Amino acid sequence: MLNYVMDHMLVQWIESTGEINVASAAVLVLVFILGGLVLIPRTVLCLAAGVFFGLPAVPIILPSTTIGGVLAFLLARYLLRERLQHELDRRPHLRAIADGIDREGWRLVGLLRFGSPVPTAVQNYLFGLTRIELLPFTLATFFFTIPQVTLYVYLGAAGRAVVLDSQSSALSRILLGIGIVTVTTVVVLVVRSSRDAFRRASQSCKIG
């Protein structure tokens, strides 16, 4: 009985947050801008946005994420440079990434945006300490973030569909499950391939 009540409350709560209006859009903008400045996992944020708002959240998330990245980039380059440079010199793996970006430019930025063990906010500040210009950084951040954001938001939206579509047929649930597994597999393969490519690029930069 308790499980039924909790499930019912969960469904009602998710249903009540299903539309993007001015207020919810403003919250999304603020959350994803903040996500570019502090250590908040963007994957979790994208999944949550997908659960609550579905794919319509993507056009709001992408520019907001980019703005957050640009703000962190500018803070690192002009206001916090000395302090962050000291921290960078204490971490050889980040120093190697920064050197690689100085050599490869936006290409290495793109690989990091696809998939990297370095958190997004740390990347943003790190890029500000390199020689990459603001425009290539901004464009690479926006365009190379699209696949990852879209995939994770889709996964969140698929999870929402599972919760809300309790009256669906067994066949539709099976098809939805297949779709979720397929997208999850794509996410894992893309992230793994991007990380491998990033490692190879970093190693080539060290050798060079």
Helices and strands as residue ranges (DSSP letters): H 2-16, H 22-35, H 42-53, G 55-57, H 58-74, I 75-79, H 81-89, H 92-104, H 106-114, H 120-128, H 134-164, H 170-207
